Amino acid sequence: MFTSVAGWTVRNRWSVVAGWAVALVSCVVLAGIFGGDSITNFADDERTESGRALATLNAAAGGSAADEARVVVATPPTVPGGVRNPAVRAEVDALRQRITAVDPDTQMADLYTSDVTGDTAISSDSTVGYTTLTVPAQSDSERADLVAEIKDASSQFDAPDSRVNFAGDWFADEAPAGMGEAIGIGLAMIILLIAFGTVIAAGLPLVTALFGVGVGASVLLLLQNVVDTPSFAVSLTAMLGIGVGIDYALLILTRFRAALADGCAVPDAVLAAMNTAGRSVAFAGATVTIAIAGLLTQGGVIGPTMTLAGCAGVLAVMLAALTLLPALLAIIGTRFNKLAIPGLRTRPGADGALAQRWSRTVQRHPWGGVLVALAILIVLTIPAFDLRLGFGDAGNRPAQDTTRIAYDDLARGFGAGANGPLYLVTELPDGAGGVAELDALATRLEGTDGVATVSPPIPLGRVDGTPVAMLSVTPTTGPQDAETLDLVHRIRADLVPESGLTVELTGAAVGGSDFAELTLDRLPLMVAIVLICSFLLLALAFRSLVVPTKAIVMNLLSLGAAFGVIVAVFQWGWGMELIGIGKIGPTEAWVPIVLFAVAFGLAMDYEVFLVSRIRERYLATGDPTTSVTEGLAKTARVITAAAAIMVCVFASFVFFDDRGLKAMGLGLATAVFIDATVVRMLLVPATMEILGRYNWYWPSWLSRVPSLDGVHRSAVEPDESPAVSTRADVG
């Protein structure tokens, strides 16, 4: 099949390139015109108590599509009267007028009147006050424009020694769009120039990846019209697409270059590359896609949308690597090596003498290699046992961010719990009984440890004909503190059952905790599906029960190290300033499941690239020691380059503002780095040397099971001519 597809692509190369160009332009234009909006409340899952309570609140509000933020005014203690100072009050009133002038539908409530609970929104020492800013429903682009205008209006706030800031996700300061992707692409280009030594050769993987990412991301934007998609989904598509796309193209280019060096004509070199490296790319793409599809077990919003985002990126760049790239190679031909950079031109087919010496050293002391590798992995994994899931908030943003300043001011004026109140929502039976029970619950809450304030019962109207009311509880601790979650558990376990009412809790702390529990409940099923599918694929590819078992164990060790690094940085604060984290907090609840799926799939890719070469040499020589040495020597250069590119692309995403994307980028970069170095260059050769021929154990009763023919064929330089090397088979 690969030969037929590659042959058709070579014969119709100009049509293929034109088709991709039309597809890219069409998708980008359509996405720009008809692209849907993302959502920020993907964790408000009605399968959880907090999600159901929030849905009740929204229904009681009449399903209003308006959004709310807070305007926070703060003064130092030296200002007489604080925010009640006449000069400050005049500036606050002027700000209200400027905001109304910007958009008449945007309403800033009066700071100097009581809030819905009957309490004033001014702190007891009058140094901090807040009021509500109500913004109508808008598209993402319209909201961004409005926020920019409101911020501009607030810059004219000129009260002495006072400041105004905004609390709300959409007011968060954002890095320039595309900065993370640009940094990753720039670093990838440098590595490609070093790997190939010519501008054209280095540019082709980037062109291939960008075509695929452009199409994949545009399709995802269009699908946002019918599928609720988190705001970071498109960035995740770009992250995976760029990293994976460049790697896949690199493998094919390396094989094409080797075929040209062996004297093949351009069409034959393309066919040889696609019949070897192309097979590995297709298998690798399928492996990553299957791993990502395991996210479907999560259900809700996060499962399907993260599957869609990941698969859109991976499948689009895989298709580009299998069709667009061979067409470009057929057009460019021998000009592939033009525009060489002095001092960087490398010789294709290099034997990898350094890698060969390294492999022999490891194989002479295999148990030492295993112990060193395990020691590194275990040390890196230790922090993972402190993994705590939840959601970050404005308190984790950089200190100069307007939402972080507002967060800190609210905590200073009203206590840490003001940034994460708990809402107890209940449907009251008709009559006075329900009201009395709710009053009694409020009284008990006031005497509960960890509670700062409790509002009087707040009637919210009727939902499906039933009266609905709410209590607002302000904890003494912040929304990310363990004490706050302990309070939530005590309210649910003790106070609510004693009240005689059906009460559901919601709020920032509750929502994060509930979503994390839901995620963890479904994690075992997801892990089981991914592991079983990966085992079966590798077993069929290499006709071995030992190779897939060993691969799964090693991949899990790499993932443990990645989780450990995330915990050390995001929860313990090690080096957090280097990646723009303002304060430690929990690991974003969606990160572990997505990281597991993606990183596991990528690790399987490297397993295929390395072990396929070792398997090929084992079939040719029958010597397990020599096959490991030669396999590592032949793959070390391309695996190192591919891993370095992925590490740079993934690590560049720490420059994003989204805390979850920072964690994903750091986790994936760590997983790939550990996998390509400690695992592939140390643990794999050591364990394969120890196991010897048992690596290829395949019971006789499985001999009738078909193999995935051709997957093992070398994706890197061959030992013999391409025409001969493509005849190799497994089993």
C-alpha positions as CSV (number, residue, x, y, z in Angstrom):
1,M,0.0,0.0,0.0
2,F,2.8,2.4,0.9
3,T,4.5,1.8,-2.4
4,S,1.3,2.5,-4.3
5,V,0.5,5.6,-2.4
6,A,4.0,6.9,-2.7
7,G,4.1,6.1,-6.4
8,W,0.9,8.0,-7.0
9,T,2.2,10.9,-5.0
10,V,5.4,11.1,-7.0
11,R,3.6,10.9,-10.3
12,N,1.1,13.6,-9.3
13,R,3.4,15.7,-7.1
14,W,2.3,19.1,-8.4
15,S,-1.3,18.2,-7.9
16,V,-0.7,17.0,-4.4
17,V,1.2,20.2,-3.4
18,A,-1.6,22.3,-5.0
19,G,-4.2,20.3,-3.2
20,W,-2.5,20.9,0.2
21,A,-2.1,24.6,-0.6
22,V,-5.8,24.9,-1.4
23,A,-6.8,22.9,1.6
24,L,-4.7,25.1,3.9
25,V,-5.9,28.4,2.5
26,S,-9.5,27.2,2.5
27,C,-9.4,25.9,6.1
28,V,-7.6,29.0,7.5
29,V,-10.0,31.4,5.7
30,L,-13.1,29.4,6.8
31,A,-11.9,29.2,10.3
32,G,-11.2,32.9,10.4
33,I,-14.8,33.6,9.2
34,F,-16.8,30.8,10.8
35,G,-14.6,29.6,13.6
36,G,-16.5,29.0,16.9
37,D,-15.7,30.3,20.3
38,S,-14.0,28.3,23.1
39,I,-15.3,27.8,26.6
40,T,-13.6,28.4,30.0
41,N,-16.0,26.4,32.2
42,F,-15.2,23.0,30.9
43,A,-14.9,21.7,34.4
44,D,-18.5,22.6,35.2
45,D,-19.6,19.0,34.6
46,E,-23.1,18.1,35.7
47,R,-22.0,14.6,36.5
48,T,-20.5,16.3,39.7
49,E,-22.4,17.9,42.6
50,S,-20.8,21.2,42.0
51,G,-21.7,21.1,38.3
52,R,-25.4,20.4,39.1
53,A,-25.5,23.2,41.7
54,L,-24.0,25.6,39.2
55,A,-26.6,24.5,36.6
56,T,-29.3,25.2,39.2
57,L,-27.9,28.7,39.9
58,N,-27.8,29.4,36.1
59,A,-31.4,28.2,35.7
60,A,-32.5,30.4,38.6
61,A,-30.9,33.4,37.0
62,G,-33.0,32.7,33.9
63,G,-30.2,31.3,31.8
64,S,-28.5,34.7,31.5
65,A,-25.6,34.6,29.1
66,A,-24.0,37.6,30.7
67,D,-20.6,37.2,32.5
68,E,-19.4,38.9,35.6
69,A,-16.1,40.1,36.9
70,R,-15.0,42.2,39.8
71,V,-13.6,45.7,39.9
72,V,-11.3,45.9,42.9
73,V,-10.2,49.3,44.3
74,A,-7.4,49.4,46.9
75,T,-5.7,52.1,48.9
76,P,-2.9,52.1,51.4
77,P,-3.8,52.7,55.1
78,T,-2.3,56.2,54.8
79,V,-5.2,57.4,52.6
80,P,-7.8,59.0,55.0
81,G,-11.1,57.0,54.7
82,G,-9.5,54.6,52.3
83,V,-11.8,53.8,49.3
84,R,-14.4,56.1,50.9
85,N,-12.1,59.1,50.5
86,P,-14.0,61.7,48.4
87,A,-11.2,61.8,45.8
88,V,-11.2,58.0,45.4
89,R,-14.9,57.9,45.2
90,A,-14.9,60.6,42.5
91,E,-12.5,58.5,40.5
92,V,-14.5,55.3,40.9
93,D,-17.6,57.2,39.7
94,A,-15.7,58.5,36.7
95,L,-14.5,55.0,35.9
96,R,-18.2,53.8,35.9
97,Q,-19.0,56.5,33.4
98,R,-16.0,55.7,31.1
99,I,-16.9,52.0,31.1
100,T,-20.5,52.8,30.2
101,A,-19.3,55.1,27.4
102,V,-17.2,52.2,26.1
103,D,-20.2,49.8,26.0
104,P,-23.6,50.8,27.3
105,D,-24.5,47.1,27.8
106,T,-21.5,46.7,30.2
107,Q,-22.6,47.7,33.7
108,M,-20.4,48.5,36.6
109,A,-22.4,48.4,39.9
110,D,-22.0,51.1,42.5
111,L,-19.3,50.3,44.9
112,Y,-20.8,52.3,47.6
113,T,-24.1,50.4,47.9
114,S,-24.7,47.1,49.7
115,D,-24.2,43.8,47.8
116,V,-26.7,41.0,47.3
117,T,-26.0,39.5,50.7
118,G,-26.8,42.8,52.5
119,D,-23.1,43.4,53.4
120,T,-21.1,46.3,52.1
121,A,-18.4,45.4,49.6
122,I,-15.8,47.5,51.5
123,S,-13.4,46.0,53.9
124,S,-13.6,46.8,57.6
125,D,-10.6,49.1,57.4
126,S,-11.9,50.7,54.2
127,T,-8.6,50.0,52.3
128,V,-10.2,47.6,49.8
129,G,-13.6,47.6,48.0
130,Y,-15.0,45.7,45.1
131,T,-18.0,45.8,42.9
132,T,-19.5,43.7,40.0
133,L,-18.8,44.3,36.3
134,T,-21.5,42.7,34.2
135,V,-20.5,42.1,30.5
136,P,-23.0,40.8,27.9
137,A,-22.3,37.6,26.0
138,Q,-19.8,38.1,23.2
139,S,-17.5,36.2,20.9
140,D,-13.9,35.6,22.0
141,S,-12.6,38.4,19.7
142,E,-15.3,40.9,20.7
143,R,-14.7,40.1,24.4
144,A,-10.9,40.6,23.9
145,D,-11.5,44.0,22.3
146,L,-13.9,45.1,25.0
147,V,-11.5,44.1,27.8
148,A,-8.7,46.1,26.1
149,E,-11.0,49.1,26.1
150,I,-12.0,48.7,29.7
151,K,-8.4,48.3,30.7
152,D,-7.6,51.5,28.8
153,A,-10.4,53.3,30.6
154,S,-9.1,52.1,34.0
155,S,-5.6,53.4,33.2
156,Q,-7.0,56.9,33.6
157,F,-7.9,56.1,37.3
158,D,-6.0,58.9,39.1
159,A,-6.9,58.8,42.8
160,P,-4.0,59.5,45.1
161,D,-2.0,56.4,46.1
162,S,-4.9,54.2,44.9
163,R,-5.2,51.5,42.3
164,V,-8.0,49.7,40.4
165,N,-7.7,46.2,39.1
166,F,-9.9,43.5,37.7
167,A,-10.7,40.0,39.0
168,G,-11.9,37.7,36.2
169,D,-10.3,35.2,33.8
170,W,-10.7,37.3,30.7
171,F,-8.9,40.3,32.3
172,A,-5.7,38.3,32.8
173,D,-2.7,39.7,31.0
174,E,-1.7,37.6,28.0
175,A,1.6,37.0,26.3
176,P,1.7,38.0,22.6
177,A,-0.2,35.5,20.5
178,G,1.9,32.8,18.9
179,M,5.0,33.6,21.0
180,G,5.4,30.0,22.4
181,E,4.9,28.4,19.0
182,A,7.4,30.9,17.4
183,I,10.1,30.1,20.0
184,G,9.6,26.3,19.5
185,I,9.7,26.6,15.7
186,G,12.9,28.7,15.9
187,L,14.7,26.3,18.1
188,A,13.5,23.4,16.0
189,M,14.9,25.1,12.9
190,I,18.3,25.4,14.6
191,I,18.4,21.7,15.4
192,L,17.4,20.8,11.9
193,L,20.1,23.0,10.4
194,I,22.6,21.2,12.7
195,A,21.2,17.8,11.7
196,F,21.1,18.3,8.0
197,G,23.5,21.2,7.4
198,T,21.4,22.7,4.5
199,V,18.6,25.3,4.5
200,I,16.3,23.4,2.2
201,A,16.6,20.1,4.1
202,A,16.0,21.9,7.4
203,G,13.1,23.8,6.0
204,L,11.1,20.9,4.6
205,P,10.1,19.4,8.0
206,L,8.9,22.8,9.2
207,V,6.9,23.3,6.0
208,T,5.3,19.9,6.3
209,A,4.4,20.4,10.0
210,L,3.0,23.9,9.5
211,F,0.8,22.7,6.7
212,G,-0.6,19.9,8.8
213,V,-1.0,22.1,11.9
214,G,-2.7,24.8,9.9
215,V,-5.3,22.4,8.6
216,G,-5.7,20.5,11.9
217,A,-6.1,23.7,14.0
218,S,-8.5,25.3,11.5
219,V,-10.7,22.2,11.4
220,L,-10.8,22.3,15.2
221,L,-11.8,25.9,15.2
222,L,-14.7,25.1,12.8
223,L,-15.8,22.2,15.0
224,Q,-16.0,24.6,18.0
225,N,-19.4,25.7,16.5
226,V,-20.8,22.3,17.4
227,V,-18.5,21.0,20.2
228,D,-17.7,22.8,23.5
229,T,-14.0,23.1,23.4
230,P,-11.7,24.5,26.2
231,S,-9.8,27.6,25.4
232,F,-6.4,25.8,25.4
233,A,-7.5,23.1,22.9
234,V,-6.2,24.8,19.8
235,S,-2.8,25.5,21.5
236,L,-2.6,21.8,22.4
237,T,-3.3,20.9,18.7
238,A,-0.5,23.2,17.7
239,M,1.9,21.9,20.4
240,L,1.4,18.3,19.3
241,G,1.2,19.0,15.6
242,I,4.5,21.0,15.4
243,G,6.5,18.6,17.6
244,V,5.2,15.3,16.0
245,G,5.0,16.7,12.5
246,I,8.6,17.8,12.4
247,D,9.7,14.5,13.9
248,Y,7.8,12.4,11.3
249,A,9.2,14.5,8.5
250,L,12.7,14.2,9.9
251,L,12.5,10.4,9.8
252,I,11.4,10.3,6.2
253,L,14.0,12.9,5.2
254,T,16.7,11.0,6.8
255,R,15.8,7.8,4.9
256,F,15.4,9.8,1.6
257,R,18.8,11.3,2.1
258,A,20.4,8.0,2.7
259,A,18.8,6.5,-0.4
260,L,20.2,9.4,-2.5
261,A,23.6,8.8,-1.1
262,D,23.4,5.1,-2.1
263,G,22.9,6.2,-5.7
264,C,19.1,5.9,-6.1
265,A,17.3,8.1,-8.5
266,V,15.0,10.6,-6.9
267,P,11.7,8.7,-7.5
268,D,13.3,5.5,-6.2
269,A,14.6,7.3,-3.2
270,V,11.2,8.7,-2.4
271,L,9.7,5.2,-2.7
272,A,12.4,3.7,-0.6
273,A,11.8,6.3,2.1
274,M,8.1,5.9,2.2
275,N,8.3,2.1,2.1
276,T,10.5,2.1,5.2
277,A,10.3,5.4,7.2
278,G,6.8,6.0,5.9
279,R,5.6,2.8,7.5
280,S,7.1,3.7,10.8
281,V,5.5,7.1,10.6
282,A,2.1,5.6,9.9
283,F,2.4,3.1,12.8
284,A,3.7,5.8,15.1
285,G,0.8,8.1,14.2
286,A,-1.7,5.4,14.8
287,T,-0.1,4.5,18.1
288,V,-0.3,8.1,19.4
289,T,-3.8,8.5,18.1
290,I,-4.9,5.3,19.9
291,A,-3.3,6.5,23.1
292,I,-5.0,9.9,22.8
293,A,-8.3,8.2,22.1
294,G,-8.1,6.7,25.5
295,L,-9.3,10.1,26.8
296,L,-12.7,9.3,25.5
297,T,-13.2,7.2,28.7
298,Q,-13.3,10.5,30.6
299,G,-16.5,11.6,29.0
300,G,-18.0,15.0,29.7
301,V,-16.4,17.9,27.9
302,I,-12.7,17.2,28.6
303,G,-12.6,13.7,27.2
304,P,-14.0,14.1,23.7
305,T,-12.6,17.6,23.1
306,M,-9.0,16.7,24.2
307,T,-9.3,13.6,22.0
308,L,-10.4,15.8,19.1
309,A,-7.7,18.4,19.7
310,G,-4.9,15.8,20.0
311,C,-6.0,13.7,17.1
312,A,-6.6,16.7,14.8
313,G,-3.0,17.7,15.3
314,V,-1.4,14.3,15.0
315,L,-3.5,12.9,12.1
316,A,-3.2,16.1,10.0
317,V,0.6,16.2,10.3
318,M,0.9,12.5,9.7
319,L,-1.1,12.8,6.5
320,A,1.1,15.8,5.5
321,A,4.2,13.7,6.1
322,L,2.9,10.8,4.1
323,T,1.6,12.8,1.1
324,L,2.8,16.4,1.0
325,L,6.4,15.6,2.0
326,P,7.1,12.9,-0.7
327,A,5.5,15.3,-3.3
328,L,7.9,18.0,-2.2
329,L,10.9,15.7,-2.3
330,A,10.0,14.5,-5.8
331,I,9.9,18.2,-6.9
332,I,13.1,19.3,-5.2
333,G,15.0,16.1,-5.9
334,T,18.8,16.5,-5.8
335,R,18.4,20.2,-4.8
336,F,17.6,18.8,-1.4
337,N,21.2,19.4,-0.3
338,K,21.5,22.9,-1.7
339,L,22.2,26.0,0.4
340,A,24.6,24.1,2.6
341,I,25.8,26.0,5.7
342,P,29.6,25.8,6.1
343,G,30.7,23.6,8.9
344,L,27.3,22.0,9.4
345,R,27.1,19.7,6.4
346,T,26.8,16.1,7.6
347,R,27.5,12.9,5.8
348,P,24.4,10.7,5.4
349,G,24.8,7.1,6.5
350,A,27.2,7.9,9.3
351,D,27.9,4.8,11.4
352,G,27.4,6.5,14.7
353,A,30.7,5.6,16.2
354,L,30.1,7.5,19.4
355,A,26.7,5.7,19.9
356,Q,28.3,2.4,19.1
357,R,31.0,2.9,21.7
358,W,28.3,4.0,24.2
359,S,26.2,0.9,23.5
360,R,29.1,-1.4,24.0
361,T,30.0,0.2,27.3
362,V,26.5,-0.2,28.5
363,Q,26.3,-3.8,27.3
364,R,29.5,-4.7,29.1
365,H,28.0,-3.5,32.3
366,P,24.2,-4.0,31.8
367,W,23.3,-4.3,35.5
368,G,25.2,-1.1,36.3
369,G,23.3,0.6,33.5
370,V,19.9,-0.7,34.8
371,L,20.7,0.5,38.4
372,V,21.9,4.0,37.3
373,A,18.8,4.4,35.1
374,L,16.4,3.2,37.8
375,A,18.1,5.5,40.3
376,I,17.6,8.6,38.1
377,L,14.0,7.7,37.4
378,I,13.1,6.9,41.0
379,V,14.6,10.1,42.3
380,L,12.7,12.1,39.7
381,T,9.5,10.2,40.4
382,I,9.5,10.8,44.2
383,P,7.7,14.2,44.1
384,A,4.9,12.6,42.1
385,F,3.6,10.9,45.2
386,D,2.7,14.4,46.4
387,L,0.5,15.1,43.4
388,R,-2.5,17.2,44.3
389,L,-5.1,17.9,41.6
390,G,-7.3,21.0,41.4
391,F,-7.3,24.2,39.4
392,G,-5.1,27.3,39.6
393,D,-6.6,30.7,39.8
394,A,-5.5,34.3,39.6
395,G,-3.4,33.8,42.8
396,N,-1.0,31.7,40.7
397,R,-0.4,34.3,38.1
398,P,2.6,36.6,37.9
399,A,2.7,39.3,40.6
400,Q,2.3,42.1,38.1
401,D,-0.9,40.7,36.5
402,T,-4.0,42.8,37.1
403,T,-6.0,39.7,38.2
404,R,-3.2,38.7,40.6
405,I,-3.2,42.2,42.1
406,A,-7.0,42.1,42.5
407,Y,-6.7,38.6,44.1
408,D,-4.2,39.7,46.6
409,D,-6.1,42.9,47.4
410,L,-9.3,41.0,48.0
411,A,-7.4,38.6,50.3
412,R,-5.9,41.5,52.2
413,G,-9.2,43.3,52.7
414,F,-11.6,40.4,53.2
415,G,-9.5,37.3,54.0
416,A,-8.2,34.6,51.8
417,G,-11.6,32.9,51.5
418,A,-13.0,35.9,49.7
419,N,-11.4,34.7,46.5
420,G,-13.3,31.4,46.7
421,P,-16.6,31.5,48.5
422,L,-18.7,28.3,48.8
423,Y,-22.3,28.4,47.6
424,L,-24.8,26.0,49.1
425,V,-27.8,25.7,46.8
426,T,-31.0,24.1,47.8
427,E,-34.6,23.6,46.6
428,L,-37.0,24.6,49.3
429,P,-40.3,22.9,49.9
430,D,-43.3,25.3,49.8
431,G,-44.1,26.7,53.2
432,A,-42.1,28.1,56.1
433,G,-40.4,24.8,57.0
434,G,-37.7,24.9,54.4
435,V,-36.8,28.5,55.2
436,A,-36.5,27.7,58.9
437,E,-34.3,24.7,58.1
438,L,-32.0,26.8,55.9
439,D,-31.8,29.5,58.7
440,A,-30.8,26.7,61.1
441,L,-28.1,25.5,58.6
442,A,-26.7,29.0,58.3
443,T,-26.5,29.2,62.1
444,R,-24.6,25.9,62.4
445,L,-22.3,27.0,59.6
446,E,-21.4,30.2,61.5
447,G,-20.2,28.1,64.4
448,T,-18.1,25.8,62.2
449,D,-14.3,25.9,62.3
450,G,-12.9,27.3,59.1
451,V,-15.9,29.5,58.3
452,A,-15.3,33.3,58.3
453,T,-18.8,34.5,57.3
454,V,-22.2,33.2,56.2
455,S,-24.7,35.2,54.3
456,P,-28.4,35.2,55.2
457,P,-30.5,32.8,53.0
458,I,-30.7,34.4,49.5
459,P,-33.9,33.6,47.5
460,L,-33.1,32.9,43.9
461,G,-36.6,32.4,42.4
462,R,-38.0,29.2,41.1
463,V,-36.6,26.4,39.0
464,D,-39.2,24.2,37.4
465,G,-41.7,25.6,39.8
466,T,-39.7,24.9,42.9
467,P,-38.3,27.7,45.1
468,V,-34.5,27.9,45.1
469,A,-32.3,29.6,47.7
470,M,-28.6,29.9,48.4
471,L,-26.2,30.4,51.3
472,S,-22.8,32.1,50.6
473,V,-20.0,30.8,52.9
474,T,-16.7,32.5,53.0
475,P,-13.9,30.2,54.4
476,T,-11.1,31.5,56.5
477,T,-8.6,29.9,54.0
478,G,-8.1,30.3,50.3
479,P,-9.6,28.2,47.5
480,Q,-6.4,26.2,46.9
481,D,-5.8,25.4,50.6
482,A,-6.2,21.9,51.9
483,E,-8.2,23.3,54.9
484,T,-10.8,24.6,52.5
485,L,-11.4,21.2,51.0
486,D,-11.5,19.8,54.5
487,L,-14.3,22.3,55.2
488,V,-16.2,21.2,52.1
489,H,-16.0,17.5,53.1
490,R,-17.2,18.3,56.7
491,I,-20.1,20.4,55.3
492,R,-21.1,17.6,53.0
493,A,-20.6,14.7,55.5
494,D,-22.0,16.3,58.6
495,L,-23.9,19.6,58.3
496,V,-25.9,18.9,55.1
497,P,-27.4,15.5,56.3
498,E,-28.3,17.1,59.6
499,S,-30.2,20.0,57.9
500,G,-32.9,17.8,56.4
501,L,-32.5,19.7,53.1
502,T,-31.2,18.6,49.8
503,V,-28.2,20.8,49.5
504,E,-25.5,20.9,46.8
505,L,-22.2,22.8,47.0
506,T,-20.4,24.7,44.3
507,G,-17.7,27.3,44.0
508,A,-14.1,27.4,42.8
509,A,-12.6,25.1,45.4
510,V,-15.5,22.7,45.2
511,G,-15.5,22.5,41.4
512,G,-11.8,21.8,41.2
513,S,-12.0,19.1,43.8
514,D,-15.1,17.4,42.2
515,F,-13.6,17.5,38.7
516,A,-10.4,16.0,40.0
517,E,-12.3,13.2,41.8
518,L,-14.3,12.5,38.6
519,T,-11.1,12.3,36.6
520,L,-9.3,10.0,39.0
521,D,-12.4,7.7,39.2
522,R,-12.2,7.1,35.4
523,L,-8.4,7.0,35.2
524,P,-7.9,3.3,35.8
525,L,-10.2,2.4,32.8
526,M,-8.3,4.8,30.6
527,V,-4.9,3.5,31.6
528,A,-6.0,-0.1,31.1
529,I,-7.3,0.6,27.6
530,V,-4.1,2.4,26.6
531,L,-1.8,-0.2,28.0
532,I,-3.7,-3.1,26.5
533,C,-3.9,-1.5,23.0
534,S,-0.2,-0.5,23.2
535,F,0.8,-4.1,24.2
536,L,-1.2,-5.6,21.4
537,L,0.2,-3.3,18.8
538,L,3.8,-3.8,19.8
539,A,3.3,-7.6,20.2
540,L,2.0,-7.8,16.7
541,A,4.6,-5.5,15.3
542,F,7.6,-7.3,16.8
543,R,6.2,-10.8,17.4
544,S,7.4,-10.7,21.0
545,L,5.7,-10.7,24.4
546,V,8.8,-9.4,26.2
547,V,9.4,-6.3,24.1
548,P,5.9,-4.8,24.7
549,T,6.0,-5.7,28.4
550,K,9.3,-4.0,28.9
551,A,8.3,-1.0,26.8
552,I,5.2,-0.4,29.0
553,V,7.1,-0.6,32.2
554,M,9.8,1.8,30.9
555,N,7.2,4.2,29.6
556,L,5.5,4.3,32.9
557,L,8.8,5.1,34.6
558,S,9.3,8.0,32.2
559,L,5.8,9.2,33.0
560,G,6.5,9.0,36.7
561,A,9.6,11.2,36.2
562,A,7.5,13.7,34.2
563,F,4.9,13.9,36.9
564,G,7.6,14.3,39.5
565,V,9.1,17.3,37.8
566,I,5.6,18.9,37.4
567,V,4.9,18.5,41.1
568,A,8.4,19.9,42.0
569,V,7.9,23.0,39.9
570,F,4.1,23.7,40.2
571,Q,3.4,22.5,43.7
572,W,6.8,22.8,45.5
573,G,7.9,25.9,43.6
574,W,11.3,24.8,42.4
575,G,12.3,27.2,39.6
576,M,8.7,28.4,39.2
577,E,9.9,32.0,38.5
578,L,11.8,30.8,35.5
579,I,8.5,29.9,33.7
580,G,6.3,32.7,34.9
581,I,4.5,31.0,37.8
582,G,3.5,33.5,40.5
583,K,2.7,31.1,43.3
584,I,2.6,27.4,44.0
585,G,-0.7,25.6,43.8
586,P,-2.3,22.3,42.7
587,T,-1.6,20.6,39.4
588,E,-4.4,21.4,36.9
589,A,-6.8,18.5,37.1
590,W,-6.9,17.8,33.3
591,V,-3.1,17.7,32.9
592,P,-2.3,14.2,34.2
593,I,-4.8,12.4,32.0
594,V,-3.8,14.3,28.8
595,L,-0.1,14.0,29.6
596,F,-0.4,10.3,30.2
597,A,-2.2,9.7,26.9
598,V,0.1,11.9,24.8
599,A,3.4,11.1,26.4
600,F,2.7,7.3,26.4
601,G,1.9,7.5,22.7
602,L,5.1,9.4,21.9
603,A,7.2,7.0,24.0
604,M,5.8,4.2,21.9
605,D,7.1,6.0,18.8
606,Y,10.6,6.0,20.0
607,E,10.2,2.3,21.0
608,V,9.2,1.5,17.5
609,F,12.1,3.6,15.9
610,L,14.8,1.9,18.1
611,V,13.5,-1.6,18.5
612,S,12.6,-2.0,14.8
613,R,16.2,-1.4,13.9
614,I,17.4,-3.8,16.6
615,R,14.9,-6.4,15.4
616,E,16.0,-6.0,11.8
617,R,19.6,-6.6,12.7
618,Y,18.7,-9.6,14.9
619,L,16.9,-11.2,12.0
620,A,19.9,-10.6,9.8
621,T,22.7,-11.7,12.2
622,G,21.0,-13.9,14.9
623,D,23.3,-12.2,17.4
624,P,21.4,-10.4,20.2
625,T,24.4,-8.4,21.4
626,T,25.5,-7.2,17.9
627,S,21.9,-6.3,17.0
628,V,21.5,-4.0,20.0
629,T,24.9,-2.3,19.3
630,E,24.2,-1.8,15.6
631,G,20.6,-0.8,16.2
632,L,21.5,1.9,18.7
633,A,24.3,3.2,16.5
634,K,22.0,3.5,13.5
635,T,19.2,5.2,15.4
636,A,21.0,7.3,18.0
637,R,21.5,10.3,15.7
638,V,17.9,10.6,14.4
639,I,16.3,9.8,17.8
640,T,18.5,12.4,19.4
641,A,17.6,15.0,16.8
642,A,13.9,14.1,16.9
643,A,13.8,14.2,20.7
644,A,15.7,17.5,20.8
645,I,13.1,19.0,18.5
646,M,10.2,17.8,20.5
647,V,11.8,18.9,23.8
648,C,12.3,22.4,22.4
649,V,8.8,22.6,20.9
650,F,7.1,21.3,24.1
651,A,9.3,23.4,26.5
652,S,8.5,26.5,24.5
653,F,4.9,26.2,25.8
654,V,6.0,27.3,29.2
655,F,5.8,30.8,27.7
656,F,2.0,30.5,27.5
657,D,-0.1,32.2,30.1
658,D,-2.3,29.2,30.7
659,R,-1.0,27.4,33.7
660,G,-2.3,24.0,32.4
661,L,-0.4,24.5,29.1
662,K,2.7,25.4,31.0
663,A,2.4,22.1,32.9
664,M,1.7,20.1,29.8
665,G,4.7,21.6,28.0
666,L,7.0,21.0,30.9
667,G,5.7,17.5,31.4
668,L,5.9,16.5,27.8
669,A,9.4,18.0,27.4
670,T,10.6,16.1,30.5
671,A,9.0,12.8,29.4
672,V,10.5,13.0,25.9
673,F,13.9,14.0,27.2
674,I,14.0,11.2,29.8
675,D,12.7,8.6,27.3
676,A,15.2,9.5,24.6
677,T,18.2,9.6,27.0
678,V,17.8,7.6,30.2
679,V,15.4,5.0,28.7
680,R,16.4,4.6,25.1
681,M,20.1,5.1,25.4
682,L,20.7,3.4,28.8
683,L,17.8,1.2,30.0
684,V,16.8,-0.3,26.7
685,P,20.3,-1.5,25.6
686,A,21.1,-2.7,29.2
687,T,17.9,-4.8,29.6
688,M,18.1,-6.1,26.1
689,E,21.6,-7.3,26.7
690,I,20.5,-9.0,29.9
691,L,17.5,-10.7,28.3
692,G,19.4,-11.7,25.1
693,R,17.3,-14.0,22.9
694,Y,14.4,-13.9,25.4
695,N,13.6,-10.4,24.1
696,W,12.0,-12.1,21.1
697,Y,10.1,-14.8,23.0
698,W,6.9,-15.6,21.0
699,P,5.1,-18.8,22.0
700,S,4.5,-21.4,19.3
701,W,0.8,-21.3,20.0
702,L,0.8,-17.7,18.8
703,S,2.6,-18.5,15.5
704,R,-0.7,-18.3,13.5
705,V,-1.3,-14.7,14.8
706,P,-0.6,-12.3,11.9
707,S,2.1,-9.7,12.2
708,L,1.9,-6.0,11.3
709,D,4.1,-6.6,8.2
710,G,6.7,-4.0,7.5
711,V,6.3,-1.9,10.7
712,H,9.8,-2.9,11.8
713,R,11.5,-1.8,8.6
714,S,14.2,0.7,9.3
715,A,13.2,4.4,9.5
716,V,16.8,5.4,9.4
717,E,19.9,4.6,7.4
718,P,20.1,1.1,5.9
719,D,23.1,-1.1,5.8
720,E,22.3,-2.1,2.2
721,S,20.7,-0.6,-0.8
722,P,17.1,0.6,-0.4
723,A,15.9,-2.0,-2.9
724,V,17.2,-4.8,-0.8
725,S,16.4,-3.3,2.6
726,T,12.7,-3.0,1.8
727,R,12.3,-6.7,1.5
728,A,13.0,-7.4,5.2
729,D,10.1,-9.0,7.1
730,V,9.3,-10.0,10.6
731,G,8.5,-13.4,12.0
